[in-house]
Amino acid sequence: MPRIPSSVIEAMVSHAHQDLPNEACGMVHARDGVAFEAIRVKNDAASPFRYEMNPLQMLKLDRRREDEGESLFAIYHSHVASEAYPSPTDVRMAFWPPGEIDNEPMFPETYYVLVSLKYDPPAVRAFHIRMGGVIEEEPIEVVD
């Protein structure tokens, strides 16, 4: 079960609102398995229907995690008008190359957090995406 501080949830929701009409995306970093920061990543697709994380920013964040002893806790993105549930495109993009769902996903132990702006307040849900494109929801425990 992912334990996510309320401040991190609030940061993801705020980012989702600020990036309207497009989907927002980013990464959540952890120290010793504890999520502590939501980091915005540019959506190169600039689309309300999909996200494409900027590869240069992703690389810089990967280096930061190595240098600072952090880990990738979650990848997050928003859905501007649909449920907080991974779309078929979201599932395909979790693999490399995209759509090769018979492989392990790129980040097999990382949560995929979705923020849906369809509701007020927004819905925030977490998932694992597994080999074969299997989606497993993980209830979020919000902590202070």
N, C-alpha and C positions, 0 to 999 in steps of 0.2 A: 504494500500500500504506500503510495507516495505521500510523504509529509511535506507540505508546501507552506511556507510562511504567508500570512495574509498580505504582507507587503509585496511579495512576489506575485501573488494573484492579482493584486490591485495594479501593479506595474504592467502586467500582460493585458489586462482589461483596458487600462488607459491607453496603451499603445494601439490596441485594436480600434478604439474610438478615434484616435488621432490620425490613423492611416486611412480612414474612410475616404473615398468609397472603395478603396482597395483592401485586400487582405494584408494583414500585418504578419510578420514572422520574426522569430528570434530563437535564442538559446537560453536555457537556465543552467547556471553553473552551480556546483556543489563543492563543499569541502568536507572530507570524511563522510561522504554520503548524505550530507545535509544541504538541501537547496538553500541558496542565499541570495542569488541575483538573477533577474531577468535582463538579458542583453538584447537590444534591438539589432536586427540584421536587415539590410535593405532588401526589399522584395523586387528583384530585377524584372519580374514579370509585370509589375505595376498593374495588377488585374484584380477585379472583385471576385474572380472565379478560381484563381490558383495562385500559388506562391512559388518563387524560385529564389532561394537564398543566395545572396551575393557570395561567390566562391572566394574572393580575396578576403572578405571579412571573416568567413568561416575559417580560412587558413590562419589568419591572425589570432582568432579566438582559440584555435587548436594549439598554437604556440604558447599563448598565454596560459592555457590549462597546464601544459607541460612545465612551463617556467614557475608557475605559482603553486603547483601541486593540487590543482583543482580537477574536477571531473565534469563530464557532460551529463547532467541530470535529465534534461528534457529538451526537446525541440518543440516550440510552440508556434501556432499560427491561428488566425481568426477565420471564421466564416461569417460573412457580412449579413446573410439572410437565410442561412440553412442551419441545420442541427449541428451541435458540437459532437460530430461523429466523423471519422475518417471517410472521405469520399473515395471512389475507385481511383481517382488521380492521386490522392494522398497516399494510398497504399502502393500504387505503382512506383511513386517517387521515393519510397522508403528503401528501394533496392537499387543495386548497381550491377549492370546497367539498369536504368528504369524499366520496370515491368518484368524483370527476371525473378519472379516470385518463388522459383524453386531454389534460389540461393538464400543464404542468410541475409537478413536486412543489413544495411550499412551500419546501423547502430543498434544491435540486437537487445541490449539491456537498457536502452534509453527510452524514457517515456515520451509519448507524443501527446502534448496537451493542446486541446482545442478550446477556443473561446468563441461562443456563438453570440452575435449581437442581435439575433432574431428575438431575443427575450429581454425584458427589463425587470430585474437585473440580468446581465448576461450569464449564460450557462458556461461553466468551466468544467471540462472532463478530461481524464487521462486514460491513455491506452498504451498497450504494447502492440506492435505489428510484428508478427512472426512469419517464419518460412511458410510458403504456400499462401501468403496474403491473409493469414488468420488474424483477426482483430480481437484483442482481449481487453475489456475495460477494467481499470483499476480504480476503485473508489479513492478519492482524494481526502486526506485528513488535513484540514487547514489548521495551522498552528500559529501562535504569536511569538 
